[in-house]
């Protein structure tokens, strides 16, 4: 489980936990993923990330599928 930034789609994915069954809720800025049994937030997906997050954070995030210990 690691965070990433998809530069082509301009989407940042930031996990906050894990779940074997997550459900997603669409919000104005992206998605919030919840564990279905505990309602705990397990990830957020930020759409239009380049407009919503500082460049330094986006630069620190790897591309999808590229694991980086710095962003784990």
ROFI-128108 format. One record per residue (C-alpha): residue number from 1; residue in one letter; x, y, z. Coordinates in steps of 0.02 Angstrom, whole numbers, plus 32768, in hexadecimal, padded with zeros to 4 digits. Example, Ala and Ser with C-alpha at 12.3 -4.5 7.8 and 13.67 -1.06 7.14 Angstrom:
residues 2
+--------+------+------+------+------+
! lodren ! rofi !   px !   py !   pz !
+--------+------+------+------+------+
!      1 !    A ! 8267 ! 7F1F ! 8186 !
!      2 !    S ! 82AC ! 7FCB ! 8165 !
+--------+------+------+------+------+
//
This chain:
residues 72
+--------+------+------+------+------+
! lodren ! rofi !   px !   py !   pz !
+--------+------+------+------+------+
!      1 !    X ! 8000 ! 8000 ! 8000 !
!      2 !    X ! 804D ! 80A4 ! 7FC9 !
!      3 !    X ! 8018 ! 8150 ! 7F8F !
!      4 !    X ! 802D ! 8184 ! 7EDB !
!      5 !    X ! 800C ! 8212 ! 7E61 !
!      6 !    X ! 7FD0 ! 81ED ! 7DB1 !
!      7 !    X ! 800C ! 8285 ! 7D50 !
!      8 !    X ! 7FAA ! 825B ! 7CB2 !
!      9 !    X ! 7F05 ! 824C ! 7D10 !
!     10 !    X ! 7F36 ! 82D2 ! 7D91 !
!     11 !    X ! 7EFD ! 825F ! 7E1E !
!     12 !    X ! 7F54 ! 8243 ! 7EC5 !
!     13 !    X ! 7F2A ! 81A6 ! 7F29 !
!     14 !    X ! 7F53 ! 81AA ! 7FE2 !
!     15 !    X ! 7F31 ! 810F ! 804A !
!     16 !    X ! 7F0E ! 8124 ! 8103 !
!     17 !    X ! 7EEF ! 806E ! 8130 !
!     18 !    X ! 7EBD ! 7FC9 ! 80E3 !
!     19 !    X ! 7E1C ! 7F6B ! 80C8 !
!     20 !    X ! 7DE7 ! 7EC8 ! 807A !
!     21 !    X ! 7D43 ! 7F1A ! 8046 !
!     22 !    X ! 7D46 ! 7FD4 ! 8026 !
!     23 !    X ! 7CB6 ! 803F ! 7FE9 !
!     24 !    X ! 7CCF ! 80E6 ! 7F92 !
!     25 !    X ! 7C72 ! 8188 ! 7FA8 !
!     26 !    X ! 7C82 ! 820C ! 7F20 !
!     27 !    X ! 7CA0 ! 82BB ! 7F60 !
!     28 !    X ! 7CBD ! 835F ! 7F03 !
!     29 !    X ! 7D7A ! 8348 ! 7EFD !
!     30 !    X ! 7D86 ! 828B ! 7EE4 !
!     31 !    X ! 7D61 ! 81EC ! 7F45 !
!     32 !    X ! 7D66 ! 81B7 ! 7FFA !
!     33 !    X ! 7D79 ! 80FB ! 8015 !
!     34 !    X ! 7D32 ! 80B1 ! 80B6 !
!     35 !    X ! 7D42 ! 8005 ! 8103 !
!     36 !    X ! 7C95 ! 7FB9 ! 80EC !
!     37 !    X ! 7C8D ! 7F6E ! 819A !
!     38 !    X ! 7CDC ! 7FF8 ! 8204 !
!     39 !    X ! 7CBC ! 8097 ! 819D !
!     40 !    X ! 7D74 ! 80C2 ! 81B7 !
!     41 !    X ! 7DBF ! 812B ! 812B !
!     42 !    X ! 7E3F ! 80BD ! 80D1 !
!     43 !    X ! 7E6E ! 812D ! 803E !
!     44 !    X ! 7E4B ! 81CF ! 7FE5 !
!     45 !    X ! 7E59 ! 81F1 ! 7F2C !
!     46 !    X ! 7E71 ! 82A8 ! 7EFF !
!     47 !    X ! 7E39 ! 82DD ! 7E51 !
!     48 !    X ! 7E8A ! 8377 ! 7E06 !
!     49 !    X ! 7F18 ! 835B ! 7E80 !
!     50 !    X ! 7F8A ! 83DC ! 7E2E !
!     51 !    X ! 7F0B ! 8462 ! 7E5C !
!     52 !    X ! 7EEB ! 8421 ! 7F0C !
!     53 !    X ! 7F92 ! 83E7 ! 7F51 !
!     54 !    X ! 803C ! 843D ! 7F61 !
!     55 !    X ! 80B6 ! 8416 ! 7ED5 !
!     56 !    X ! 8135 ! 83D6 ! 7F54 !
!     57 !    X ! 80BD ! 834E ! 7F8B !
!     58 !    X ! 8095 ! 8319 ! 7ED9 !
!     59 !    X ! 814E ! 8318 ! 7EAB !
!     60 !    X ! 816F ! 82A2 ! 7F3F !
!     61 !    X ! 80EB ! 8224 ! 7F08 !
!     62 !    X ! 811C ! 8199 ! 7E8E !
!     63 !    X ! 80BA ! 816C ! 7DF2 !
!     64 !    X ! 803A ! 80DF ! 7E02 !
!     65 !    X ! 808F ! 8036 ! 7E07 !
!     66 !    X ! 8137 ! 8080 ! 7E3C !
!     67 !    X ! 815A ! 805D ! 7EF4 !
!     68 !    X ! 81BD ! 80DF ! 7F50 !
!     69 !    X ! 81EC ! 80CE ! 8008 !
!     70 !    X ! 81E6 ! 818C ! 8018 !
!     71 !    X ! 812D ! 818E ! 7FEC !
!     72 !    X ! 80FB ! 80F1 ! 804B !
+--------+------+------+------+------+
//
